[in-house]
Amino acid sequence: METQLGLWHLWEQGDFVTRATAAILLVMSLLTWIVILVKTMNIVRFKRDARNARDFWHSEDFAAGLTKLGSNPGNPFLYLALEAREATAHHRNTQAHLHDTLDVSDWLTRCLRNCIDEFTASIQSGLAILASIGSTSPFIGLFGTVWGIYHALMAISATGASTIDKVAGPIGEALIMTALGLAVAIPAVLGYNALVRGNKSILNQLASFAHDLHAYFVTGARVSLPGESGNVLPMKKG
C-alpha cells in the first residue's frame, strides 16, 4: 500500500519511537510463530511416540517393547522406560546407600516423578514467551497509537487546519499501530491455549505410562543391569 494510510507511509513518516514500536511488534510476531511452529512439531512427534507406547505392553519382553518405542533419544516414553529399569536395578543391586531406607516402590516413584518433572519443564519452555507477547503486545500497539495521535494533533495545531483530509492520514496511521498490536496478540493467545491443551494430553499419557511401569517393576520381576544380554524382563501380553 502506497497511500497515506499504508504501512510503508507509516514507516517513512514515523519518528524513532514509531519505528521502534513497529519493529518491536514485528520481532514479537516472529517469535510467536517460531514458538508455535516448533512446539507444534514437537507435540506431533510426542503423539506419535505415545501411539508407540500403547503397543509397548503388547510386546513379548521388555527388550522387544523398547524396540517398539524406537531409538530416538528425545522420546519421553523411551526415556521413562529406561530410567525405570535402571532405577529398579540400581536399587536392588547396590548396598549401603541412603536410598536403601526406601523400598523399591518409593524409590521408583521418586525416579519416575523426577523424569516427568524434567520433561514437563522441557515441553513447557517457550510458553512463557507466548503468554508475555499475548498480554503485552496490545498495549505496545496502543502506545504507538497514542504517540501517533499526539503527533497528529501537534501537526494540526501547527498548521491550524483541521479538515478531514488533514486528520484522516495521521489518525489512520496511528490506528494501524493498534491493529498491529492485535495482529500479534491474537495468534499468541490462541497458540498458547492450543499448546497448553496439547501438552496436557501428552503429560497425561506419560503419567499413565509411568504408572504402568511402576506397577510392572514393583511386581518383583527380575531386573538386570543395562547392557546385560538376554531378555531382561519377561512381559505379559495385555
HELIX and SHEET records of a PDB file:
HELIX    1   1 LEU A    7  GLN A   13  1                                   7    
HELIX    2   2 PHE A   16  PHE A   56  1                                  41    
HELIX    3   3 PHE A   62  LEU A   69  1                                   8    
HELIX    4   4 PRO A   76  ARG A   92  1                                  17    
HELIX    5   5 LEU A   98  THR A  101  5                                   4    
HELIX    6   6 VAL A  104  ILE A  123  1                                  20    
HELIX    7   7 LEU A  127  THR A  159  1                                  33    
HELIX    8   8 ILE A  164  VAL A  218  1                                  55    
END                                                                             
